[in-house]
Amino acid sequence: MKLKFQEIVGSSDALKAISNCSLPIKISYSIGKLINGPITRELKIYDEQRIKLVTEYGTKDENGGTSVKPDKIEEFAKKLQELLDVEIEIEWTKIKIEDLGDIKLEPKNIVPWIFE
């Protein structure tokens, strides 16, 4: 399955919430394997690249934090969007929502690329 970083980053909170549910064991294993494997690896790569961009376009403040220079925000945003648009190939077979049984998920936690 091809996903963009944007889809993975945008789904990370929902994935955490789903992984904390009492799911049927087969689905729990499958989602755990997805989150602890390719998703964690790809998010790490994304975060490393995002930090490089912040460092490149930013400046350190007196508290040791880094923020993007006001005159570089537009250029930074363009580069960050390029990063978010990168496509990644992840092996994943969608889960049928009916296979969740009586598990209740909030609508915001129904990740379109995980469920069918």
C-alpha positions as CSV (number, residue, x, y, z in Angstrom):
1,M,0.0,0.0,0.0
2,K,1.3,3.4,-0.9
3,L,0.9,6.2,1.7
4,K,2.2,9.7,2.0
5,F,4.0,10.9,5.1
6,Q,1.1,13.2,5.5
7,E,-1.3,10.3,5.9
8,I,0.9,8.6,8.4
9,V,1.7,11.7,10.5
10,G,-2.0,12.6,10.4
11,S,-3.0,9.2,11.7
12,S,-0.5,8.8,14.5
13,D,-2.9,9.8,17.3
14,A,-5.6,7.6,16.0
15,L,-3.3,4.7,15.7
16,K,-2.3,5.1,19.3
17,A,-5.9,5.2,20.4
18,I,-6.7,2.1,18.3
19,S,-3.8,0.2,19.8
20,N,-5.1,1.0,23.3
21,C,-8.5,-0.7,22.6
22,S,-9.3,-4.2,23.6
23,L,-9.3,-5.6,20.1
24,P,-9.7,-9.2,19.0
25,I,-6.3,-10.8,19.3
26,K,-5.7,-11.3,15.6
27,I,-6.4,-7.7,14.8
28,S,-4.5,-6.5,17.9
29,Y,-1.4,-8.4,16.7
30,S,-1.8,-7.1,13.1
31,I,-2.1,-3.4,14.2
32,G,0.7,-3.8,16.8
33,K,3.0,-5.2,14.1
34,L,2.1,-2.3,11.8
35,I,2.6,0.4,14.4
36,N,5.8,-1.1,16.0
37,G,7.3,-1.9,12.6
38,P,6.9,0.2,9.5
39,I,5.0,3.1,11.0
40,T,7.5,3.7,13.8
41,R,10.4,3.4,11.3
42,E,8.8,5.8,8.8
43,L,7.8,8.3,11.5
44,K,11.4,8.3,12.8
45,I,12.7,9.0,9.3
46,Y,10.1,11.8,8.8
47,D,11.0,13.3,12.2
48,E,14.8,13.3,11.4
49,Q,14.1,15.1,8.1
50,R,11.7,17.6,9.7
51,I,14.3,18.4,12.4
52,K,16.9,19.0,9.6
53,L,14.5,21.4,8.0
54,V,13.8,23.3,11.2
55,T,17.6,23.5,11.9
56,E,18.3,24.7,8.3
57,Y,15.5,27.4,8.3
58,G,15.5,28.2,12.0
59,T,17.4,29.9,14.7
60,K,18.1,28.9,18.3
61,D,16.4,30.9,21.1
62,E,17.7,31.7,24.6
63,N,15.9,28.6,26.0
64,G,17.7,26.2,23.6
65,G,14.7,25.7,21.4
66,T,14.7,26.2,17.6
67,S,12.1,28.2,15.7
68,V,11.8,29.0,12.0
69,K,13.0,32.5,11.1
70,P,10.1,34.7,10.1
71,D,11.6,35.5,6.7
72,K,12.1,31.8,6.0
73,I,8.6,30.5,7.0
74,E,7.3,30.4,3.4
75,E,10.3,28.5,2.1
76,F,10.3,26.2,5.2
77,A,6.5,25.4,4.7
78,K,7.2,24.6,1.0
79,K,10.0,22.1,1.9
80,L,8.0,20.6,4.7
81,Q,5.1,20.0,2.3
82,E,7.5,18.3,-0.1
83,L,8.5,16.0,2.7
84,L,4.8,15.3,3.7
85,D,4.1,14.4,0.0
86,V,6.8,11.7,-0.1
87,E,5.2,8.3,-0.9
88,I,6.1,5.3,1.2
89,E,5.3,1.7,0.4
90,I,3.9,-0.3,3.4
91,E,2.7,-3.8,3.4
92,W,-0.7,-3.8,4.9
93,T,-4.0,-5.6,4.3
94,K,-7.0,-3.5,5.4
95,I,-9.1,-4.7,8.3
96,K,-12.9,-5.1,7.8
97,I,-14.7,-2.9,10.4
98,E,-17.1,-5.7,11.1
99,D,-14.2,-7.9,12.2
100,L,-13.8,-5.6,15.2
101,G,-16.9,-7.1,16.7
102,D,-18.5,-4.9,19.4
103,I,-15.5,-2.7,19.8
104,K,-16.5,0.9,19.7
105,L,-14.2,3.4,18.0
106,E,-14.6,7.2,17.9
107,P,-15.1,8.3,14.3
108,K,-11.8,10.3,14.5
109,N,-10.0,7.0,15.1
110,I,-11.3,5.2,12.0
111,V,-8.2,5.6,9.8
112,P,-9.3,5.1,6.2
113,W,-6.1,3.3,5.1
114,I,-6.4,0.8,7.9
115,F,-10.0,-0.2,7.6
116,E,-12.3,-1.1,4.8
